[in-house]
């Protein structure tokens, strides 16, 4: 029976040594969520609203070429 006691003691000692596992999991989870939020924040600036209502209003606001209809604020960098 002493072998069983020694084995159980070794297993309990190994289980008590957790190390930085939980901390690394938290850091990894926070960095993934932060990366997703950063990507959403940066990519929402490049979104174009191509709805039917806004396009019709822009075309009637000015210009006869049918392009942006005088809406140069949104397409200032283009």
Backbone as a ProteinNet text record, in pm:
[ID]
protein_1_A
[PRIMARY]
XXXXXXXXXXXXXXXXXXXXXXXXXXXXXXXXXXXXXXXXXXXXXXXXXXXXXXXXXXXXXXXXXXXXXXXXXXXXXX
[TERTIARY]
77.9	0	82.2	205.2	281.1	298.5	300.4	314.9	193.5	76.7	-44.5	-44.1	2.4	7.3	107.5	221.9	322.3	272	203.4	148.9	41.2	-46.2	-151.8	-91	11.7	76.7	142.6	203.9	267.2	162.7	47.7	-58.9	-119.7	-138.2	-191.5	-92.7	35.4	135.8	141.7	126.4	127.7	3.5	-110.1	-233.6	-230.8	-156.2	-149.1	-64.8	22.3	108.3	38.3	-44.9	-121.1	-38	44.7	123.8	41.6	85.2	17	-95.1	-149.5	-249.4	-373	-431.7	-552.8	-524.2	-411.2	-375.6	-356.3	-291.4	-271.4	-402.8	-493.3	-625.2	-700.3	-693.6	-762	-699.1	-566.5	-497.9	-531.9	-535.5	-568.5	-712.1	-804.1	-944.4	-964.4	-902.9	-916.7	-853.8	-741.4	-678	-760.6	-823.7	-909.2	-1031.5	-1094.9	-1211.4	-1169.9	-1056.4	-1007.4	-973	-914.7	-885.2	-1010.3	-1112.1	-1238.9	-1304.5	-1302.1	-1359.9	-1280.6	-1149.7	-1067	-1094	-1106.1	-1136.9	-1273.7	-1371.3	-1505.2	-1499.4	-1427.1	-1419.2	-1350.7	-1243.1	-1171.9	-1248.6	-1312.5	-1381.9	-1514.9	-1573.9	-1702.2	-1684.4	-1563.7	-1537.2	-1534.6	-1509.3	-1504.8	-1637.9	-1737.6	-1869.8	-1935.4	-2000.9	-2077	-2224.3	-2304	-2448.2	-2510.7	-2531.4	-2589.1	-2736.3	-2811.2	-2954.7	-3023.1	-3138.9	-3211.2	-3254	-3291.7	-3338.8	-3226.5	-3111.4	-3000.9	-2946.9	-2943.6	-2893	-2982.8	-3113.7	-3206.6	-3198.1	-3181.2	-3173.7	-3043.2	-2935.7	-2808.6	-2810.6	-2876	-2879.7	-2964.1	-3069.1	-3153.8	-3097.2	-2998.6	-2944.5	-2859.3	-2805.7	-2724.6	-2648.2	-2603.3	-2523.7	-2611.1	-2569.7	-2645.5	-2572.5	-2453.6	-2377.9	-2424.4	-2503.5	-2554.3	-2454.2	-2342.8	-2241	-2278.9	-2207.6	-2234	-2344.2	-2383.4	-2492.5	-2454.9	-2331.2	-2291.1	-2256.7	-2260.7	-2227	-2076.5	-2004.1	-1858.4	-1806.9	-1890.5	-1845.6	-1809.4	-1892.9	-1869.3	-1754.7	-1739	-1637.9	-1521.2	-1483.7	-1379.6	-1243.7	-1217.2	-1086.2	-1083.4	-1195.8	-1200.5	-1170.3
-121.6	0	128.4	127	252	309.6	226	277.9	362.3	322.5	397.6	532.1	535.6	659.8	756.2	703.7	788.7	842.7	759.8	802.6	908.8	887.8	985.4	1117.7	1112.9	1235.6	1309.3	1234.7	1297.8	1361.3	1295.5	1351.3	1476.8	1475.4	1593.9	1709.5	1681.2	1786.3	1845.9	1762.1	1811.5	1893.9	1856.6	1931.1	2066.2	2079	2205.3	2308.3	2265.9	2358.6	2399.6	2502.7	2545	2629.8	2714.9	2801.5	2915.9	2975.6	3092.3	3055.9	2937.3	2892.5	2979.7	3011.8	3094	3235.5	3289	3424.8	3432.2	3333.5	3333.3	3316.7	3238.8	3224.7	3357.3	3428.8	3557.8	3658.3	3663.2	3755.7	3723.4	3595.4	3555.7	3592.3	3569.4	3601.8	3752.4	3830.1	3975.8	4029.5	3973.5	4022	3986.8	3870.1	3834.9	3925.3	3949.3	4038.3	4180.4	4225.1	4358.5	4371.3	4266.7	4269	4273.9	4201	4203.3	4341.1	4401.2	4535.1	4639.8	4626.9	4719.9	4706.3	4582.7	4561.2	4618.8	4599.7	4654.8	4806.9	4866.4	5012.6	5069.6	5006.3	5056.8	5032.6	4917	4885.4	4957.4	5004.4	5072.9	5208.7	5263.6	5388.9	5373.3	5253.4	5227.9	5179.2	5172.1	5125	5228.4	5181.8	5270.2	5237.2	5340.5	5321.5	5333.7	5221.4	5220	5183.9	5256	5231.3	5307.7	5263.4	5324.9	5467	5496.6	5631.2	5734	5701.5	5796.6	5818.5	5715.6	5730.1	5817.6	5803.5	5885.5	6030.5	6054.3	6191.4	6256.9	6179.9	6236.8	6271.6	6188.1	6215.7	6338.3	6363.4	6479.5	6606	6592.6	6710.1	6794.7	6738	6817.8	6728.4	6786.7	6712.3	6637.2	6637.6	6567.5	6444.5	6420.8	6305.6	6175.1	6181.4	6060.2	5991	6056.4	5994.3	6010.4	6093.9	6106.5	6207.3	6286.2	6380.2	6497.7	6537.2	6652.4	6620.6	6497.9	6461	6438.3	6548.6	6538.4	6521.1	6538.7	6519.7	6374	6284.1	6142.3	6089.5	6140.3	6089.1	6186.9	6250.9	6352.3	6293.6	6170.2	6112.6	6036.3	6020.9	5942.8	6028.6
0	0	0	42.5	42.9	-96.7	-199.7	-335.1	-374.4	-333.8	-364.2	-293.6	-172.1	-96.3	-159.2	-199.5	-263.5	-397.1	-473.7	-602.7	-584.4	-485.7	-458.4	-412.4	-331	-284	-400.5	-491.5	-608	-699.1	-718.9	-802.4	-739.9	-608.5	-540.7	-545.5	-535.1	-542.7	-683.3	-784.1	-921.7	-952.4	-893.3	-916.9	-847.4	-738	-665.5	-739.7	-827	-901.1	-1031.5	-1022.8	-1140.3	-1235	-1182	-1267.6	-1324.4	-1435	-1491.1	-1588.9	-1579.1	-1676.1	-1681.7	-1565.5	-1564	-1612.2	-1572.5	-1614.4	-1765.6	-1821.4	-1966.9	-2041.6	-1987.1	-2051.4	-2051.2	-1939.9	-1931.1	-2026.8	-2031.7	-2123	-2267.8	-2301.3	-2437.8	-2473.2	-2381.8	-2407.7	-2422.2	-2335	-2342.6	-2470.9	-2512	-2635.3	-2758.2	-2759	-2872.6	-2880.3	-2766.1	-2765.3	-2802	-2751.6	-2785.9	-2933.7	-2990.5	-3134.2	-3218.7	-3177	-3250.7	-3241.1	-3123.9	-3109.5	-3187.4	-3189.2	-3266.2	-3415.5	-3463.4	-3605.2	-3639.9	-3551.3	-3576.4	-3580.8	-3487.7	-3482.3	-3605.3	-3649.7	-3766.4	-3895.8	-3906.7	-4031.1	-4046.8	-3937.1	-3953.4	-4019.1	-4018.4	-4086.9	-4237.9	-4286.4	-4430.3	-4485.3	-4399.5	-4440.7	-4531.7	-4635.8	-4723.1	-4707.8	-4693	-4680.2	-4818.6	-4882.2	-5016	-5009.7	-4931	-4924.2	-5036.4	-5073.8	-5184.7	-5156.3	-5032.3	-4998.8	-5006.9	-4952.5	-4951.4	-5092.5	-5173.6	-5308.4	-5393.8	-5379.4	-5456.4	-5412.3	-5284.2	-5235.2	-5280.9	-5285.7	-5330.1	-5477.6	-5558.5	-5702.4	-5733.3	-5656.8	-5682.9	-5619.9	-5530.4	-5462.6	-5555.5	-5658.9	-5749.8	-5844.8	-5952	-6049	-6146.3	-6271.6	-6374.3	-6423.1	-6370.8	-6418.9	-6355.4	-6250.5	-6188.7	-6098.9	-6072.3	-5987.6	-5840.9	-5769.7	-5627	-5598.8	-5694.4	-5673.7	-5586.2	-5586.9	-5509.5	-5365.5	-5326.1	-5189.2	-5179.2	-5162.8	-5158.6	-5016.5	-4914	-4775.9	-4750.2	-4795.3	-4769.5	-4854	-4975.7	-5067.8	-5081.4	-4971.5	-4979.2	-5015	-4973.5	-5001.9	-5133.5	-5198.3	-5321.6	-5441.9
[MASK]
++++++++++++++++++++++++++++++++++++++++++++++++++++++++++++++++++++++++++++++

